[in-house]
Amino acid sequence: MSHDRPKRETMTLEEATISNMWEIAAIVELMEQKGFCTKQDLHTIIHELRRKNPRARFPEMAFPEPYLLTETENTIIDDILELLNKHGLTSHQSLNLLERLGGIIEVGQQLAKETTH
């Protein structure tokens, strides 16, 4: 038995959860693209499973519900994820970058309010 297995990069629980969420989202997207079901079908099934298993219930806002997004929003999200992956950012780096972007947008909103009042 060989002990020369390649070492895996360790991952925080948050990174593992986010990674798992994106993998599930990709599977849902693929199932919808292939015509197996709609996101609303899956949402209905998830609610039924939560009803049957109340101990496994998470707060409603724990994860975003992708079916609520518009096509434009989905396209922008896909483009952003593609760029983050293209540049090899980790989930932690991506989160920091997006938080900084949110701050820039907030500053822009404040400046816009100040110039119109």
ChimeraX commands (.cxc) that place a marker at each C-alpha (Angstrom):
marker #1 position 0.00,0.00,0.00 radius 0.5
marker #1 position 1.43,3.34,-1.05 radius 0.5
marker #1 position 1.60,6.26,1.36 radius 0.5
marker #1 position 2.51,8.71,-1.41 radius 0.5
marker #1 position -0.98,10.12,-1.85 radius 0.5
marker #1 position -1.06,13.74,-2.93 radius 0.5
marker #1 position -1.86,16.04,-0.02 radius 0.5
marker #1 position -5.12,17.95,-0.19 radius 0.5
marker #1 position -5.30,21.62,0.59 radius 0.5
marker #1 position -7.22,22.04,3.83 radius 0.5
marker #1 position -10.51,23.86,3.72 radius 0.5
marker #1 position -12.45,25.70,6.39 radius 0.5
marker #1 position -16.00,24.62,7.15 radius 0.5
marker #1 position -17.22,27.82,5.50 radius 0.5
marker #1 position -15.20,27.12,2.34 radius 0.5
marker #1 position -16.44,23.52,2.23 radius 0.5
marker #1 position -20.05,24.67,2.68 radius 0.5
marker #1 position -19.74,27.29,-0.06 radius 0.5
marker #1 position -18.03,24.80,-2.37 radius 0.5
marker #1 position -20.81,22.29,-1.72 radius 0.5
marker #1 position -23.45,24.95,-2.37 radius 0.5
marker #1 position -21.91,25.85,-5.76 radius 0.5
marker #1 position -21.62,22.18,-6.73 radius 0.5
marker #1 position -25.30,21.65,-5.93 radius 0.5
marker #1 position -26.23,24.83,-7.83 radius 0.5
marker #1 position -24.29,23.52,-10.85 radius 0.5
marker #1 position -26.13,20.19,-10.70 radius 0.5
marker #1 position -29.48,22.02,-10.48 radius 0.5
marker #1 position -28.51,24.20,-13.47 radius 0.5
marker #1 position -27.53,21.14,-15.49 radius 0.5
marker #1 position -30.74,19.30,-14.60 radius 0.5
marker #1 position -32.77,22.32,-15.70 radius 0.5
marker #1 position -30.77,22.76,-18.92 radius 0.5
marker #1 position -31.28,19.08,-19.78 radius 0.5
marker #1 position -35.01,19.44,-19.17 radius 0.5
marker #1 position -35.19,16.99,-16.26 radius 0.5
marker #1 position -36.90,19.52,-14.00 radius 0.5
marker #1 position -37.23,23.20,-13.19 radius 0.5
marker #1 position -35.69,25.06,-10.27 radius 0.5
marker #1 position -39.22,25.53,-8.96 radius 0.5
marker #1 position -39.70,21.71,-9.01 radius 0.5
marker #1 position -36.56,21.31,-6.90 radius 0.5
marker #1 position -37.63,24.12,-4.58 radius 0.5
marker #1 position -40.96,22.35,-4.02 radius 0.5
marker #1 position -39.19,19.05,-3.28 radius 0.5
marker #1 position -36.81,20.76,-0.84 radius 0.5
marker #1 position -39.73,22.35,1.03 radius 0.5
marker #1 position -41.45,18.97,1.22 radius 0.5
marker #1 position -38.28,17.32,2.58 radius 0.5
marker #1 position -37.92,20.11,5.16 radius 0.5
marker #1 position -41.55,19.61,6.19 radius 0.5
marker #1 position -40.96,15.89,6.68 radius 0.5
marker #1 position -37.63,16.45,8.49 radius 0.5
marker #1 position -38.10,19.54,10.69 radius 0.5
marker #1 position -34.89,18.91,12.65 radius 0.5
marker #1 position -32.88,19.44,9.46 radius 0.5
marker #1 position -34.49,22.84,8.80 radius 0.5
marker #1 position -32.24,25.84,8.14 radius 0.5
marker #1 position -33.22,29.49,8.36 radius 0.5
marker #1 position -34.85,30.62,5.11 radius 0.5
marker #1 position -32.12,33.20,4.44 radius 0.5
marker #1 position -29.21,30.79,5.04 radius 0.5
marker #1 position -28.77,30.27,1.31 radius 0.5
marker #1 position -30.00,32.33,-1.61 radius 0.5
marker #1 position -32.81,30.87,-3.67 radius 0.5
marker #1 position -31.53,31.02,-7.25 radius 0.5
marker #1 position -34.94,30.78,-8.91 radius 0.5
marker #1 position -35.74,34.30,-7.61 radius 0.5
marker #1 position -33.00,35.85,-9.74 radius 0.5
marker #1 position -33.64,37.36,-13.14 radius 0.5
marker #1 position -31.92,36.05,-16.25 radius 0.5
marker #1 position -29.68,39.15,-16.29 radius 0.5
marker #1 position -28.68,38.58,-12.66 radius 0.5
marker #1 position -27.92,34.92,-13.36 radius 0.5
marker #1 position -25.76,35.91,-16.36 radius 0.5
marker #1 position -23.83,38.47,-14.30 radius 0.5
marker #1 position -23.29,35.94,-11.49 radius 0.5
marker #1 position -22.06,33.34,-13.98 radius 0.5
marker #1 position -19.65,35.88,-15.49 radius 0.5
marker #1 position -18.32,36.88,-12.07 radius 0.5
marker #1 position -17.82,33.25,-11.03 radius 0.5
marker #1 position -16.03,32.54,-14.31 radius 0.5
marker #1 position -13.66,35.46,-13.69 radius 0.5
marker #1 position -12.99,34.41,-10.10 radius 0.5
marker #1 position -12.21,30.86,-11.23 radius 0.5
marker #1 position -10.14,32.07,-14.20 radius 0.5
marker #1 position -7.88,34.03,-11.86 radius 0.5
marker #1 position -7.65,31.16,-9.37 radius 0.5
marker #1 position -9.09,32.99,-6.38 radius 0.5
marker #1 position -9.97,30.88,-3.37 radius 0.5
marker #1 position -13.45,31.20,-1.87 radius 0.5
marker #1 position -11.97,33.35,0.92 radius 0.5
marker #1 position -10.22,35.67,-1.55 radius 0.5
marker #1 position -13.39,35.85,-3.66 radius 0.5
marker #1 position -15.48,36.75,-0.63 radius 0.5
marker #1 position -13.03,39.50,0.39 radius 0.5
marker #1 position -13.00,40.89,-3.14 radius 0.5
marker #1 position -16.80,40.93,-3.37 radius 0.5
marker #1 position -17.08,42.59,0.06 radius 0.5
marker #1 position -14.67,45.31,-1.12 radius 0.5
marker #1 position -16.75,45.72,-4.28 radius 0.5
marker #1 position -19.87,46.09,-2.12 radius 0.5
marker #1 position -18.09,48.86,-0.19 radius 0.5
marker #1 position -17.21,50.64,-3.42 radius 0.5
marker #1 position -20.84,50.45,-4.56 radius 0.5
marker #1 position -22.03,51.83,-1.20 radius 0.5
marker #1 position -19.61,54.78,-1.50 radius 0.5
marker #1 position -20.94,55.41,-5.02 radius 0.5
marker #1 position -24.50,55.41,-3.69 radius 0.5
marker #1 position -23.57,57.88,-0.96 radius 0.5
marker #1 position -21.85,60.18,-3.45 radius 0.5
marker #1 position -24.86,60.02,-5.76 radius 0.5
marker #1 position -27.19,60.98,-2.89 radius 0.5
marker #1 position -24.96,63.91,-1.90 radius 0.5
marker #1 position -24.86,65.32,-5.43 radius 0.5
marker #1 position -28.63,65.13,-5.91 radius 0.5
marker #1 position -29.60,66.75,-2.60 radius 0.5
marker link #1:1,2 radius 0.2
marker link #1:2,3 radius 0.2
marker link #1:3,4 radius 0.2
marker link #1:4,5 radius 0.2
marker link #1:5,6 radius 0.2
marker link #1:6,7 radius 0.2
marker link #1:7,8 radius 0.2
marker link #1:8,9 radius 0.2
marker link #1:9,10 radius 0.2
marker link #1:10,11 radius 0.2
marker link #1:11,12 radius 0.2
marker link #1:12,13 radius 0.2
marker link #1:13,14 radius 0.2
marker link #1:14,15 radius 0.2
marker link #1:15,16 radius 0.2
marker link #1:16,17 radius 0.2
marker link #1:17,18 radius 0.2
marker link #1:18,19 radius 0.2
marker link #1:19,20 radius 0.2
marker link #1:20,21 radius 0.2
marker link #1:21,22 radius 0.2
marker link #1:22,23 radius 0.2
marker link #1:23,24 radius 0.2
marker link #1:24,25 radius 0.2
marker link #1:25,26 radius 0.2
marker link #1:26,27 radius 0.2
marker link #1:27,28 radius 0.2
marker link #1:28,29 radius 0.2
marker link #1:29,30 radius 0.2
marker link #1:30,31 radius 0.2
marker link #1:31,32 radius 0.2
marker link #1:32,33 radius 0.2
marker link #1:33,34 radius 0.2
marker link #1:34,35 radius 0.2
marker link #1:35,36 radius 0.2
marker link #1:36,37 radius 0.2
marker link #1:37,38 radius 0.2
marker link #1:38,39 radius 0.2
marker link #1:39,40 radius 0.2
marker link #1:40,41 radius 0.2
marker link #1:41,42 radius 0.2
marker link #1:42,43 radius 0.2
marker link #1:43,44 radius 0.2
marker link #1:44,45 radius 0.2
marker link #1:45,46 radius 0.2
marker link #1:46,47 radius 0.2
marker link #1:47,48 radius 0.2
marker link #1:48,49 radius 0.2
marker link #1:49,50 radius 0.2
marker link #1:50,51 radius 0.2
marker link #1:51,52 radius 0.2
marker link #1:52,53 radius 0.2
marker link #1:53,54 radius 0.2
marker link #1:54,55 radius 0.2
marker link #1:55,56 radius 0.2
marker link #1:56,57 radius 0.2
marker link #1:57,58 radius 0.2
marker link #1:58,59 radius 0.2
marker link #1:59,60 radius 0.2
marker link #1:60,61 radius 0.2
marker link #1:61,62 radius 0.2
marker link #1:62,63 radius 0.2
marker link #1:63,64 radius 0.2
marker link #1:64,65 radius 0.2
marker link #1:65,66 radius 0.2
marker link #1:66,67 radius 0.2
marker link #1:67,68 radius 0.2
marker link #1:68,69 radius 0.2
marker link #1:69,70 radius 0.2
marker link #1:70,71 radius 0.2
marker link #1:71,72 radius 0.2
marker link #1:72,73 radius 0.2
marker link #1:73,74 radius 0.2
marker link #1:74,75 radius 0.2
marker link #1:75,76 radius 0.2
marker link #1:76,77 radius 0.2
marker link #1:77,78 radius 0.2
marker link #1:78,79 radius 0.2
marker link #1:79,80 radius 0.2
marker link #1:80,81 radius 0.2
marker link #1:81,82 radius 0.2
marker link #1:82,83 radius 0.2
marker link #1:83,84 radius 0.2
marker link #1:84,85 radius 0.2
marker link #1:85,86 radius 0.2
marker link #1:86,87 radius 0.2
marker link #1:87,88 radius 0.2
marker link #1:88,89 radius 0.2
marker link #1:89,90 radius 0.2
marker link #1:90,91 radius 0.2
marker link #1:91,92 radius 0.2
marker link #1:92,93 radius 0.2
marker link #1:93,94 radius 0.2
marker link #1:94,95 radius 0.2
marker link #1:95,96 radius 0.2
marker link #1:96,97 radius 0.2
marker link #1:97,98 radius 0.2
marker link #1:98,99 radius 0.2
marker link #1:99,100 radius 0.2
marker link #1:100,101 radius 0.2
marker link #1:101,102 radius 0.2
marker link #1:102,103 radius 0.2
marker link #1:103,104 radius 0.2
marker link #1:104,105 radius 0.2
marker link #1:105,106 radius 0.2
marker link #1:106,107 radius 0.2
marker link #1:107,108 radius 0.2
marker link #1:108,109 radius 0.2
marker link #1:109,110 radius 0.2
marker link #1:110,111 radius 0.2
marker link #1:111,112 radius 0.2
marker link #1:112,113 radius 0.2
marker link #1:113,114 radius 0.2
marker link #1:114,115 radius 0.2
marker link #1:115,116 radius 0.2
marker link #1:116,117 radius 0.2
view
